[in-house]
Amino acid sequence: MHLLDLGQGYRVENNLLQHNQQGISWSESLFDIDALNAAAPLGYTFRGNAIQGGTAARFPTGNFFPATLNDIGYADLTLRDLRLKPSSPY
């Protein structure tokens, strides 16, 4: 996810995301929480998100970091059924 200049009140809540190589980027050198701080200097909300492959130390508190896609609890990844199972923690 590459960020542009964000206005005050920017919100990212309760999403399922994959971190991939760079995670959230603002420039060639600012990523994740540093990118959020640069893109939304007037404040933002970023919580309740499951960021598969991410690391808690690189994001604001209040998010989740499942190690694999299977840990998210999708109905059936092989069939690309991305609904969540009732047993999913998310």
C-alpha positions as CSV (number, residue, x, y, z in Angstrom):
1,M,0.0,0.0,0.0
2,H,1.6,3.3,-1.1
3,L,0.3,6.3,0.7
4,L,-0.3,9.8,-0.7
5,D,-0.7,12.9,1.4
6,L,-3.6,12.1,3.8
7,G,-5.8,14.5,5.5
8,Q,-6.7,14.7,9.2
9,G,-8.8,11.9,10.4
10,Y,-7.4,9.2,8.1
11,R,-8.8,5.8,9.2
12,V,-7.8,2.2,8.5
13,E,-9.7,-0.1,10.8
14,N,-10.6,-3.8,10.8
15,N,-9.0,-4.9,7.6
16,L,-7.2,-8.0,6.4
17,L,-3.8,-7.0,4.8
18,Q,-0.7,-8.7,3.6
19,H,2.6,-7.0,4.4
20,N,4.5,-8.4,1.4
21,Q,8.0,-6.8,0.8
22,Q,7.5,-3.2,1.8
23,G,4.2,-3.1,3.8
24,I,3.0,0.5,3.8
25,S,5.3,2.9,2.1
26,W,5.6,6.6,1.9
27,S,8.9,6.9,0.0
28,E,11.9,4.8,-0.8
29,S,12.9,5.0,2.9
30,L,9.7,5.4,5.0
31,F,7.6,2.3,5.7
32,D,4.9,1.1,8.0
33,I,4.4,3.4,11.1
34,D,7.0,5.9,9.8
35,A,5.0,6.1,6.5
36,L,1.8,6.6,8.4
37,N,3.3,9.4,10.5
38,A,4.7,11.1,7.4
39,A,1.6,10.8,5.3
40,A,-0.8,11.9,8.0
41,P,1.0,14.3,10.3
42,L,-2.2,15.7,11.7
43,G,-3.2,12.2,13.0
44,Y,-4.7,8.9,11.9
45,T,-6.4,5.8,13.2
46,F,-4.8,2.5,12.3
47,R,-6.2,-0.4,14.5
48,G,-7.9,-3.7,14.5
49,N,-6.2,-4.7,11.3
50,A,-4.8,-8.2,10.7
51,I,-1.5,-7.7,8.9
52,Q,-0.3,-11.1,7.7
53,G,3.5,-11.1,7.6
54,G,3.9,-7.8,9.5
55,T,5.7,-7.2,12.7
56,A,4.1,-5.6,15.7
57,A,7.1,-3.3,16.4
58,R,6.6,-1.7,13.0
59,F,3.0,-0.7,13.4
60,P,0.8,1.2,15.8
61,T,-0.6,-0.8,18.7
62,G,-4.0,-2.5,18.5
63,N,-3.4,-4.6,15.4
64,F,-2.8,-8.3,14.8
65,F,0.0,-10.2,13.0
66,P,-0.9,-13.6,11.8
67,A,2.1,-15.5,10.5
68,T,0.4,-17.1,7.5
69,L,-2.7,-16.7,5.4
70,N,-4.0,-19.9,6.9
71,D,-3.9,-18.3,10.4
72,I,-6.4,-15.7,9.3
73,G,-9.1,-18.4,8.9
74,Y,-10.3,-17.9,5.4
75,A,-13.1,-20.3,4.3
76,D,-11.0,-21.9,1.5
77,L,-7.9,-20.4,0.0
78,T,-7.5,-23.0,-2.7
79,L,-10.9,-22.1,-4.1
80,R,-10.3,-18.3,-3.4
81,D,-13.2,-18.2,-1.0
82,L,-12.0,-15.3,1.2
83,R,-15.0,-15.2,3.5
84,L,-13.9,-15.8,7.1
85,K,-14.8,-19.1,8.9
86,P,-16.9,-18.6,12.0
87,S,-13.9,-19.8,13.9
88,S,-11.6,-17.1,12.5
89,P,-10.2,-14.8,15.2
90,Y,-10.8,-11.9,12.8
